[in-house]
């Protein structure tokens, strides 16, 4: 049995995985969706430097998990990639779902595709948090109106401090056993940093013909991919 710890990207908590968890458990695996501090039902918890990394490591410790697959979607790839180092031989694999990946000393903000200043301005204009997107921002992502409504209704402002938090890595990320899932409607190619990691022997690439939110748009297909990683 593999234990999956599932971490959604910015704005979303554990309920983002509601359509994924049953399929993993039906296959005999443990499935543990996690809400990070400052988001969802944990909005009242402060989130500063390394808080989200600690959230993930502490959950693995609290539950006594072994043979762990850490799954990070979008923003969550950054704390998940760091947590993967910290859980040592309990790690079986890391799965990055259309995710950012950590680089030592760099943050989500510093690597923002429109430039750090653009995201900093958004955070400053929303009182120090990143405001959730509107329903119109999900167009072209392979989502039904109902799926979009579920995302929007479940989203809460994301703490800006976590987005500015520089990653701390003690070894090369490429040495971790990893699967990268690229969602093609969100861009046909991985970013340059991910492409470089995929040249190594320990990383594999899987594509999904859907948008950035496959736990909503293609949950059964995503479950199939995750179940396969348990056999690698």
C-alpha positions in Angstrom: 0.0 0.0 0.0 1.2 3.5 -0.9 0.2 6.6 1.1 -0.6 9.6 -1.0 -0.4 13.0 0.5 -2.3 15.4 -1.8 -1.7 19.2 -1.7 -3.6 21.5 -3.9 -2.2 24.8 -5.3 -2.9 28.4 -4.3 -6.3 29.2 -2.8 -7.5 25.6 -2.4 -7.6 23.2 0.5 -8.2 19.4 0.9 -11.7 19.4 -0.7 -10.0 20.0 -4.1 -9.2 16.3 -4.1 -12.7 15.0 -3.3 -13.1 13.3 -6.7 -9.6 11.7 -6.5 -9.4 10.3 -3.0 -12.1 7.6 -3.5 -10.3 6.1 -6.5 -7.0 5.9 -4.6 -8.6 4.3 -1.6 -10.5 1.8 -3.8 -7.2 0.7 -5.2 -6.0 -0.1 -1.6 -3.9 3.0 -1.0 -4.0 5.6 1.7 -5.1 9.0 0.5 -4.6 12.1 2.7 -5.6 15.5 1.3 -4.0 18.3 3.2 -5.0 22.0 3.6 -2.1 24.3 4.1 -1.9 27.0 6.7 -3.6 30.2 5.8 -6.0 28.7 3.3 -9.5 27.2 3.4 -10.6 26.1 6.9 -7.1 27.0 8.1 -7.3 30.7 7.2 -6.7 31.7 10.7 -3.3 30.0 10.9 -0.3 32.2 10.1 1.9 31.2 7.1 5.4 32.5 7.0 8.8 31.1 6.1 8.8 27.3 5.6 5.3 27.0 7.1 3.9 25.1 4.2 6.9 22.7 4.1 6.4 22.0 7.8 2.7 21.5 7.2 3.5 18.6 4.9 6.3 17.0 6.9 4.3 17.3 10.1 1.3 15.5 8.4 3.6 12.6 7.3 4.9 12.4 10.9 1.5 12.8 12.6 0.0 9.9 10.5 3.1 7.7 10.7 3.2 7.3 7.0 5.7 5.3 5.0 6.1 4.5 1.3 4.8 8.1 0.7 4.0 9.7 -2.6 3.8 13.4 -2.2 1.5 15.1 -4.8 1.8 18.8 -5.3 -0.4 20.8 -7.7 0.5 24.2 -9.1 2.0 26.4 -6.3 2.2 23.4 -4.0 5.0 21.8 -6.0 7.3 24.3 -4.3 6.7 23.2 -0.6 6.1 19.5 -1.7 9.5 19.4 -3.4 11.2 20.7 -0.3 9.2 18.4 2.0 10.2 15.4 -0.2 13.8 15.9 0.9 12.9 16.1 4.5 11.0 12.9 4.9 14.0 10.8 3.8 13.5 7.1 3.2 9.8 7.4 3.8 9.5 8.9 0.3 8.5 6.7 -2.6 8.0 9.4 -5.2 7.0 13.0 -5.8 4.3 13.8 -8.3 4.1 17.4 -9.6 0.7 18.1 -11.1 1.2 21.0 -13.6 3.2 22.4 -10.8 6.0 24.9 -10.0 9.1 23.3 -8.8 11.4 24.6 -6.1 14.8 26.1 -6.8 17.1 26.8 -3.9 16.8 30.5 -2.8 14.0 31.2 -5.2 10.3 31.7 -4.4 7.0 31.4 -6.3 7.0 35.2 -6.6 10.5 35.4 -7.9 9.7 32.9 -10.7 6.3 34.4 -11.6 5.9 34.4 -15.4 4.8 38.0 -15.6 7.7 39.1 -13.4 7.9 39.4 -9.6 6.7 43.0 -9.5 3.3 42.0 -11.1 2.5 39.4 -8.5 3.8 41.6 -5.7 1.5 44.4 -6.8 -1.5 42.0 -6.8 -0.6 40.8 -3.3 -0.2 44.4 -2.0 -3.4 45.4 -3.5 -5.3 42.7 -1.7 -4.0 43.4 1.8 -1.1 40.9 1.7 -2.8 37.9 0.2 -3.3 36.7 -3.3 -7.0 37.0 -4.3 -8.7 34.0 -5.8 -9.4 34.1 -9.5 -12.8 34.8 -11.0 -14.9 32.2 -12.9 -13.9 33.9 -16.2 -10.2 33.1 -15.5 -10.9 29.4 -15.9 -12.1 29.6 -19.4 -10.2 27.3 -21.8 -9.2 24.9 -19.1 -11.5 22.0 -19.9 -13.8 22.6 -17.1 -17.6 22.5 -17.0 -19.5 25.4 -15.5 -20.2 23.2 -12.4 -16.5 22.3 -12.0 -15.6 25.9 -12.3 -18.2 26.9 -9.7 -16.8 24.3 -7.3 -13.3 25.7 -7.6 -14.5 29.3 -7.2 -16.7 28.5 -4.2 -13.9 26.6 -2.5 -11.2 29.2 -3.0 -9.9 31.5 -0.3 -7.2 34.2 -0.4 -3.7 32.8 -0.3 -1.2 34.1 2.2 1.4 36.3 0.4 4.2 35.4 2.8 4.2 31.8 1.6 4.5 32.9 -2.0 7.5 35.0 -1.2 9.2 32.2 0.8 12.5 31.2 -0.7 12.9 27.5 -1.2 15.6 25.7 0.8 17.0 22.6 -0.8 19.9 20.5 0.5 20.5 18.5 -2.7 19.7 18.5 -6.4 16.0 18.2 -7.0 16.7 16.0 -10.0 17.9 13.2 -7.7 14.4 12.7 -6.3 12.2 10.1 -8.0 9.5 12.2 -9.7 6.7 12.2 -12.1 5.7 15.5 -13.8 2.2 15.8 -15.1 1.9 18.4 -17.8 -1.7 19.6 -18.5 -1.6 20.5 -22.2 -4.5 23.1 -22.2 -2.4 25.2 -19.9 0.6 25.2 -22.2 2.0 22.5 -24.5 5.5 22.3 -23.0 7.0 22.2 -19.5 8.8 25.3 -18.4 12.5 25.4 -18.9 13.4 24.5 -15.3 11.1 21.4 -15.5 12.4 20.5 -18.9 16.0 20.5 -17.5 14.9 18.2 -14.7 13.2 15.8 -17.1 16.6 15.1 -18.8 17.7 13.2 -15.7 17.1 9.5 -15.2 14.8 9.8 -12.2 12.2 12.1 -13.6 9.4 11.1 -16.0 6.9 13.2 -18.0 3.2 12.3 -18.4 0.8 14.6 -20.3 -2.9 15.1 -19.8 -5.1 16.6 -22.5 -6.9 18.9 -20.0 -6.3 22.2 -18.2 -4.5 23.2 -15.0 -7.1 21.7 -12.7 -7.2 17.9 -13.5 -8.5 16.9 -10.1 -11.7 18.7 -11.2 -11.7 18.2 -14.9 -10.3 14.7 -15.3 -10.3 13.0 -11.8 -10.5 9.4 -13.0 -7.6 9.8 -15.4 -5.6 11.5 -12.7 -6.4 8.6 -10.3 -5.1 6.2 -13.0 -1.8 8.0 -13.3 -1.4 8.3 -9.5 -2.1 4.6 -9.1 0.5 3.8 -11.6 3.1 5.8 -9.8 2.6 3.5 -6.8 4.1 0.6 -8.8 7.2 2.4 -9.9 
